[in-house]
Amino acid sequence: MKQGIHPDYHQVVFMDSATGFKFVSGSTKSSSETVEFEGETYPLIRVEITSDSHPFYTGKQKFSKADGRVDRFNKKYGLTSK
């Protein structure tokens, strides 16, 4: 590996802004904010959404029934399928 061309890779804490959920992961991103997490001090990166607040992972996702073109046409004009 060539020296001096790669960004610094280190451990950081990502925090979900909506829920306050925190986890440690490796990243090249840095921050001036720090936080104590499990006895260590890490840079803190605030994110808007994580698996803790994303609807897909929380099970609060809304599913809409996808009708086909023919079904939508029949519904629009009040026709019934035979």
Residue, then its C-alpha position, 0 to 999 in steps of 0.5 A: m500500500k502506498q504511504g501518505i495517500h490514504p485517509d486516517y481510518h479510526q473508530v468513531v461513535f455514530m449517534d441517531s439524532a432522533t432516538g439517541f441510539k449510539f454505536v461504534s464503527g470505523s470511519t474516515k470521517s472526523s469531528s470536533e465533538t467527542v463522547e465517552f462510550e463504554g469507557e473510551t473517548y471517541p469522536l461523535i458523528r451525528v446522523e439523522i437516521t440509523s437502523d434504530s429509527h428507520p421504518f424498514y428496521t423498526g417494522k413501522q413501514k407502511f405498505s401500499k397495495a400495488d394494483g396493476r393497470v387493469d385493476r386501476f382502470n376498472k376501479k376508476y370507471g367502476l367496472t367489475s372483473k368477471 
